[in-house]
């Protein structure tokens, strides 16, 4: 590697001098020329976020993707080998085909092939997906978005010194994208000792406004409104919409001497308690000494059995346990309710027993207001925020939905999908039918039937389906999709509530009887290898939204069962069904 006079300095954790991995200006041209001759790997969106935060010191004292020793200790003890707290593994994975060797320099590029950094590979080691899932996230359940995502990560982790040539390019909200050093300098200019950070990945309503203002007043400090604009939970409001609401609130409803809005390009792990501690460490590097920790902080929703992954106060307890060491005090997220007769918010524990209160749950926000095309009331959210959200969220009957039909070959998926397509057209919805066999001839041509190729085929269908859903269309996917992990991977890229898994449950012997092409017979004779249900497993859904019986019900009856689900959940207007 070309030697550069890289500014590193003494690394003091938890808000001290920050890691700086940026190459000095006078070395960029020479190092870029060198890097363009190197073998390279393209980073994922998650890895790009991690690289950016490593480069600017947000993960201090961590200064590279984790070595094997650091990785293992983080899993086991939530600490680096230096002894410093660090609860989340930050790794760069590669596969055999990347052909990365220890001792070589490699160029790191973003998904658009822009050169970002050079790594000198010092280590390449295998990692255990189940160990990481169990220790870092506390679960093997594939409904956890990170557990599902890890199934497509590389087999090896690589680690070594980094020289960063440029940060990822951001063309939006440039004035709000402050590094830790810039944020700390801006906060210092306010002249207050205390800084209260608020982690958010959702729009802010009046209750959040009240909570943050009370926290700032109690600590006599400054609010660091620090929304995540990297990867968040699938289905969250897009960050463009969220940042517009934050700007409106910060400019119009907060004391300008008591608030700093800055964006955090973090790729969240939805790791609950560990993630909350990670957020505290990161905010310490940005200059905060208090963090508002919410109920079920960074929770990924419910598992496959319908239960929360983490306890409601686990996150607060873990951060409080390490508060003194990291220098960040927990500000609990108090439950506030609105008193309409007094036109104010109050902590629920301080409300008189017979007092009249008003509250709107998150489900009501979505179902009764946004999805119904109704404006949120002004006591609940500021008019500016309500207007922005109304522009982003059309009524539910104009929103997208993915209906994923899975089952054995000849189970009846395509037939059911075709009937459902007709019924949905009758009710005024625009529908795209993606049949697995047909899709193979268009954008999965060349893929075989190995597990890897089948997974790629399903993920390609899932990507196309997610784009259709994002733009408000209904898509019906009919594919064997035999592996649970891959189906959950597709679920994870969809907005919550906009993906419906339908198990078309037909016994194997019936599927063989329906097989006019003789594929099962050829598989039984050994002519076809790796045939699902014969010599390759089919993993049936454990908790599908709909379970169809094709023995006792016709394809039309099953299609109408799905239609009823869509009607009940508002994706098809009731009035069209009654005409």
C-alpha positions, 0 to 999 in steps of 0.5 A: 500500500502507498504510505500516507501521512494519515491523521489518526491521533490518540484514540480516546473512546466515548467522545474523545479524539475521533478516528480519522481514516481520510487520506490527506488531499496531497496523497489522493491522486497518487493513491487513486491511480494505484487503487484503480489498478487493484482488484476490487469488491463492490460494497452493499448499501449496509457496508457503505454506511458502515465504511462512512461511519468508520471513516469519520469517527462515528464508531470510535474507537473502532477504526476498521471492519472487525478482526476475528478476535474483536468480532468474537469478543464483541459477540461474547462480551460486547467489548473490543479486544482493547476492552472498550464497549462495542455491542454490534459486530461491524464486518465486511463479508466476501465469498470464495468468488471474490478471490480475496487473499491475505496480504493483498490490497483491494479497492472498495467501491460502492454499488455504482462502482465509485472508488471509496477506499483501499484496504490492506487485507490482514485477516480472512476468517469464516464466521458462524451465521447462527452464532452471530444471530443468537448472540448479537440479535438473540434469535434465529427467527427468520422474521428478524430482518437482519437474521434473514438478510445474513443468509445472503452475506459472504462466507468470510469476514475480511479485516485490515487497515483502511485508507478512505479516498472519498466518502459516499456521495450524498446529493440531498440535505447536504447542510444537515450531513454533519460529521461527528467533529462538525456536530461537536463544534456546532453543539459547543457553540450553543454554550450548554454543557448538556446535550440530549440526543434523540434517536428517531427513524419515524416522523415526529408527532406532538408527543415526541415534541413534548418529550424532547422539549421536556428532556432539554428543559430538565437537563438545561441542555441542547437537543441533538435531533439525530435521525437515521437516514441509512438503512432502517426497519423495512417498511419505515417511512422513507427518510426524505419524507421524515427529514422534511417533517423534522426540518418543519418542526425544528424551524418552527416549533423549537427554540433555535438556541436549543436544537441542532438537526443533523443526519446520521447515515447509520445502517441499523441492525434492529438489535434492541438492547444491544443496538440501544447501547450502540446508539449511545456510543455513537451519540457520545462520539457526536457530542451528546451526554444524554440519550432518550431511549424509547420503549422497545428501542430499535425493536424489529417488530414481532417474531414468527409467533407474533411475540416481540423480539425484546422486552419493552424496557430491556434497552433502557436497562442495558444502557443504564447498566453501562451509563457511567462507563460510556458517559451517556445518561438514559432519558426514559421515554415517558408515556404522555397523553393529551388532555383535551380539556386543558389542551396539553400533554401530561405524563400518564402517571400524573393524570387524575383518575377520571380525567378525559384523555386522547390518544392515537396508536400507531395502528390508528395513525396508519389505518384510520387516518393515513390509509383512509385519506384523513388528516391527522388532528392538530392536537396529535401532529403539527399541520405541516407534518400532517400535510407532508405525511398525507402527500406521501401516504395515499389511501390504503386501496391505492397502496401496493401489496405483494401476494406470495404464493408458495407450494410444490410444483403443480400445487395450484399456485399459478391457477389460483394466481390467475383467478385472483388476478381477474377478481382484482381487476374486477374490483379496480386494482392494477395487478401484475402476475409474476409466474416463476416459470415465466419469469425464468425465461425473462430475467432469470435465464441462465440460472440453474436449479442449485440452491444458490440459483433458486435463491437468486431467482426468488430474490430477483422476483422479490426485488421486482415485486418490491418495486411494484409494491412501492409504486402502489401496485398489487403483484402476485408471485407464484413460485415454488420458493422452497426455502424459508430463509429466502422467502423471509428475505423477500418479506424483509424488503417489503413494507410491513403489512404489504406482504402476504405469504400464501401457502398453497398446500397440496400433498406431494402425491396429488401434485404428482398426479397433476403432473402432465409434463412428467417432471416428477416421474423423471425426478423419480427415475433420476433423470432430474436432480435436485427436484423439489419434493423428491430429492430436494426439500420443500420447507413449508411456511410456519406462519403464513398469512393464509393457508390454502387447501386445494383438495377440498376447495377450488382455485376460485374459492381459494382466490376469493379467500385471498380477496376477502383478506385484501378487502378486510385489510383495505387493499380493495375498496368495500364499495367496489365489492358491493356494486 
